[in-house]
Amino acid sequence: MDLLRNASIKHKLEAIILMITATVLLLSLLLFMVFEINSARSEAATRLQSLALLLGANSSAAITFSDQDTANDILATLSTQQDVIEATIVLTNGDRFARYASAKFEATSKLDRERTSVGSYFRLITVKEPILLDGESIGMLHIVGDMSRAKSILLQQSLLVLGVYIVSMVFAFWLSNRFQRLISKPVQQLLRTMKKVAVRRDFTHRAKRLSNDELGSLVDGFNAMLDRIQKHDSKLAAYHQDLERQVTERTRELNTAKNEAEAASQAKSDFLATMSHEIRTPMSGVIGFAHLLKKTTLDHQQDEYTEIIISSAQSLLQIIDDILNFSKMEAGKLSLDCSNFALQTLTHGVEVLFTPKAMEKGLTLTTSVEDDIPAILFGDPAKFRQVLINLVGNAIKFTDTGSVNVKLEMEDQRDEQVVLKITVSDTGIGITPEQQSMLFQPFQQCDGSLTRSYGGTGLGLVIAQRLADLMGGDIKLTSTPGRGSTFITRLRLEKAKSVNESGLTAIVPQKTPSSPESQDKEENGDPLFSRLTILVVDDSQVNLTLASTLLSKKGANMVAVSSAYEALEVIQKQTFDLILMDLEMPGMSGIEAARRIRTVHKSEELPIIAVTAHILPQKQQDVFAAGMVDLLAKPYLPDQLYSIIRKWSGECYDSAAAKTVDSKLGDESAMYNQQAALASVENDNKTAGLILEEFLDMLPSCEGAMRDALEKGDRAALYQAAHKLAGSAGSSGATSIYIGAVSLKESLTQEPVDANDIEQRIQALLEETGKFKDYFSTKTKTN
């Protein structure tokens, strides 16, 4: 079919006729040959049957008198028959009485062993005839023959068939060549006319109608089309004379409209820039006085309303800031305010800013700065930070599972100028090529549904791109729908200018002590929780303290144990309404403990909730197969803990009605994310401090366990230590340790295992734990 695809209609018609003729004729001749072969075989079988009857009658006397020589002589008369290969007389008791074998017997027998049943059908014929005496069977005559007599006849028939086939095909070719002209000739004539019109652009040519069939109608339609085109061509020729004047007038009108549009756009930009600034000034006052109001003595409802005012005002201020920055860009009033800044500090500050949001969504946020980049650079740190914030915030917003990775590299360095390459990659929803063209358009997102699902003004990436242009760089995007996006930004900066070293000060975060009011505040309890008796099983004292605090505030009766063995013992002595079970524990895992609880204690209705800092998809199947009903990922927020307990205690939890406690947050730093630590205990500074102390106490044992496991090459023990560290670090605010521990766990689950990579990750994690201990050791001495 592919050979005929580009052939002419003439050749296609000839080929179709010949293929149909050849197929039908070939099938007919094949059927004829099959019939002839079957006829020849039937004739040969009839002839052998007749010989068997005759020889059987002649052999009856020899069999009666047991004269084998006479019987053999009778069978030897078959030597005159060229198509007889073997003949055998078999008595009724199965003994062979006489046998004849021709010269072809050995060769034929050997060939038969190599042939299939189909080959034997066209070669051998076997007949059996009983030998009768006075109506009784005294033996059986077997004759095996071939079709040698029919071969000459079949050869003649084959030659005749081949001759008929060749003559028929020649005649079919002659007929196809004659009759195809009925179709090909009108088509070729129409094609020649079309080429003349296309090449010469002369619409006066017309095709001739040669028949009254569909081809004739096609010719009429083509001629009618030429008539209409000729009329339009005449009109175009008339319009052509006046076209230059019209183009000149339209150009003048467009220039006038363009100037007016530019003036209106400039006026709009100036107005937007002015009004955005004017709105931002009173909004800052609203936020400032709302914070002052929050520091006064308020009842619970007033405190909640104040928190809503602050949150709403900050969201509105962010939108106003975006509009203000964009309007300044549109008005051309945005300029760079350059100074020396520490790149590592600025980058880590952005990481710390987004870590709580990433942890809330279960994402892994990592940043890396190459060592060859100068520590201090000269540029606009505020705008550099805004570009980074917009890119990272956009990545986290549109990523629901997986990770967001930020990497800073030095792409080029000439004299005092440095070109930084910033790569922000995520595993989010991705962007189609059609949507990418809209991505950097103001006030637009790729899809209207994204605005409803994810929110936003559509200005973040536009501002980032224009700030990059302002700093002599650009932003490029590569993305695959469903697999994530990668934004590559290049910014031009300079090496640090000569300044007083004391001008660069490091900002060390200070923990703000909670007020007496917030320390003395107690929850009133919850009617549902006060009826519950909950067993918490976790090998981390930090996590036990966290769960105890949160559940005690709700009024629940709680029993805490640090191993699966203790859990099995206490279950035998006491009845529980719900179990929070850590998965990774030394000695016996939470999965094994759940299996024993289900099988030994027959507790089919007891909800067992798996609690873990990190779980692979394949392990989820083991969790539910072991009889656990749900899974709570660490680090978890109080609302998440309360919600899952209510879910399995017969009541749905309303997070909007959850009670919040006054939050007096300190600054965030590379060592300690106080905001994440307080969020995990409902902003209870006292509990957060207790959890932090317990975490600092357990760090040496975790470090020792990792070193021992590394020396022994024990992957299971190493994974257990990393898991324990990750679960406690997330609740303690040790963000960098949490990220390092989770990264180590992921490396340990990869196949094949890269020993060098794991060793490097362990060393990096131990460095982070050392820095964490040194940081709080310094803080303790300072305080």
Summary of the structure (lengths in Angstrom):
residues: 783
radius of gyration: 47.3
end to end distance: 88.6
largest distance: 138.8
contacts: 2311
relative contact order: 0.05
helix: 60%
strand: 15%
